Amino acid sequence: MSTVTDDFIELSEDGVLALTGPNERYLALIEAAYNVLVETPGGGLSVTGDVAGRQKAKAIFGALKKRFDKGLDISEADVRLLIQNPLGKTPAWADHHSNSHVVVMGRKGAVVPKTEGQAGYFQQLLTKSLVFGLGPAGSGKTFLAVAHGTQLLMKGAVDRLVIARPAVEAGEKLGFLPGDLNEKVDPYMMPIWQALDDILGADGLRKRRERNEIEVAPLAYMRGRTLSNAYVIIDEAQNTTKQQMKMVLTRLGEGSKMVVTGDPSQVDLPNARESGLAHAVSLLGRLEGVGVSRLTADDVVRHELVARIVRAYDNEFKES
């Protein structure tokens, strides 16, 4: 290592723990990325290395410190996304000078967009009445929609949060399953329940379900209804037919907003060309009040390997 000098970043004891991560995992990632040595003398972090490496490492720590100072959680995904950003510059989503990027304060801390793509998607959620969120698993399209809808519900901007998704390969043949409607649908809605639990907590979720402020139903139960003053999320929409998509989009009533999420590359219908998601985006994407956000593997914030898996499959499909 070509050592020039040391840079010192002043932090509280809690700040040092937050920025270094469990077992100093975050330090190890930053050291490996920029060929620097990071130590933790009393009162902060010391960065040793060449000028370029120190500057990039300091930019990462600066962005993380802003998150900590605002009471936001720091995860390994945050560190990796900052490292992946070209030239070590702080991306817009990491600089929270205001609460404009905070979707909602969840049980585990503030829910915020973690990538540029997610930040753009969130802006669509804020400004459009109908948003199509397209992207691979783990890109945040459903979680951010649930978080934003929950925020509107908690503020009283809407009366209900209504969430629907196709079940059993879009055929919605639920009759053979035991139990009432909720018991039949719940296994297919587990990702939604997990997101709601992360935001509201178990007690908060239970109370709002009991008051019918949060409703979950398969697409078939949307037929014939008008959803007024509601925030509606249609998840896994790539598995809706064109007829189902038209039916559910026309349920919107006064004071309502809708988000339609899905991955066009993961259609489970017998005939993929019958998918209502791609057809609706093509037909409606340029209408006034409609937004389309296309998330990619770069927006995946699960395990780092997931993004590489998504890219590998995308490349194979492009070549075939």
Secondary structure by P-SEA (a helix, b strand, c coil): ccccbbbbbbbcaaaaaaaacccaaaaaaaaaaccbbbbbcccbbbbbccaaaaaaaaaaaaaaaaaaaacccccaaaaaaaaacccccccccccccccccccccccccccccccaaaaaaaaaaacccbbbbbbccccaaaaaaaaaaaaaaaaccccbbbbbbbccccccccccccccccccccccaaaaaaaaaacccaaaaaaaaaaccbbbbccccccccccccccccccccccccaaaaaaaaacccccbbbbbbbbccccccccccccaaaaaaaaccccccbbbbbbccccccccaaaaaaaaaaaaaaaac
